[in-house]
Amino acid sequence: MTDSVERLYDAVLAARDSDPVVSRTARLFRAGRSKIAKKLAEEAIEVVIDAVNGDRNAVVRESADLLYNLVVVWAASGVRPSEVWKEMERREDLFGIAEKLLKRNFMPKGRAKAQAASARRVRPRQ
């Protein structure tokens, strides 16, 4: 699968500066990061809805759209698939392939402190 995602990533990069009239990818890049992120979120929601409804074939179709849009987000963010694979390998080495890291335990120090401070803030009474 990593080969397929790498090929898709290369195709997205190649299409990024194409004519937006004929290229969906070029249109997304032209619309900017907010639109790119919105499309990713929309596809994720479609996968969830189809999964809840038990529509296996739709989950397969929408998952392909979700992966495409994820790759577009990576390209727009300057993230290469190899960086994601490296992070997955790091996590597998620590916890095994099925585990998701708890963000509070593995956040960079500054971000973890800011989040902890934010959680301690008391809201003013209304």
N, C-alpha and C positions, 0 to 999 in steps of 0.2 A: 504494500500500500504506500509506503514512503516514496517509492519511485513515481507512483501516480500523482501524489501530492506535489512532488518536486517538479514533475512535468507541467502540472496545472499552474504552479507558481511561476515557472518560466514563461508559460503562455500568457498569464496575467501581466507579467512585466512587459512582454512583447506587445501586448494589446493596449497597454496603459496610454500610450501617446497616439493611438490610431484615431481615425475619424469617428467622432462620437455619433455620427449619423448611422454608421454601420456596426459599431462596436458597443455592446452593453458595458463592457469593462471600461472603455474610454469614457462613456457617459457617467459611470459611477465615479471615476477619478475626477472628472470635470466638476461633478456635483460637490465633491469635498468629503472630508472625513466624517462629518455628521451624517450625511446621507449613506455613506458606506457602512457606518456602524448601525444605522437604522435598518438597513437591508439585512444585516446579519441577525439582528434581534427579531425581525419579522420572520425570517426563515426558521430560527430556533423555536419561535412560538408555533409555527405551522407544524414542525416535527412533534412538538409536545401535544398539540391538539390531535394530530393523527394517531399518536401512540395511545393517548387516552381513549380515543374512539376505536382502537384495535384495528386500524387500517394498515396492515403490514406493508402493502405495496406503496401506499402513500408515504409511509415512513421512509422507505427506501428512496423514493423519488425526491422527497423534501430534504433528506439527509445529503443527497448529492448537491442540492442547491445550497444547503447550509455550509458544506465543506468549501464550495466555490466562494461563497461570501466570506468565510473565515480566511481563506487564502488572500482575498482582496484586502481584508483588514490588515493581514500581515504585511502585504506589499506596501500599503499606504503608511504603515507604521515603521517600515524599514526592518521588519523581522523576517529572517530567513527560516524556512522549515527546519533546517539543520539545527538552529538554535532551540526550537521547540523539542526536537528529538533529543537533543542533549539534556534539556531539563527533564524530560521524561525518563531518560536513563539515570539521571542523578536521583530522581525520586524512587525509581525501581531499586537502585542500590541501597537506598535508605529503608524503604518500607515494603518493597514488593510492588508489582505492576498494578495491582488493583486499588491501592490506597491513594487518596487525595490528601495532600498536605493541609494541615490546619494553618490558615493564614496567620493567626495570632502567634503561632510558635516559630514561624519562619519568615516573618516580615523583616525588611531591613530595619536596623535599630531606630532610626529617626522616625520612620513611619509607624512603628509599633508604639513608640512613646507618644506620638501625637494622637494615635487612636485611643490609647489608654487614658490620656488626659481628657480627650473629648468625652469618653464614657463616664468620667468622674464629674463632669460639669453638671451643676444643678440648674434646672430650668427655672426662670423666675415664675412666681405664681401669677395667675391671671385672674 
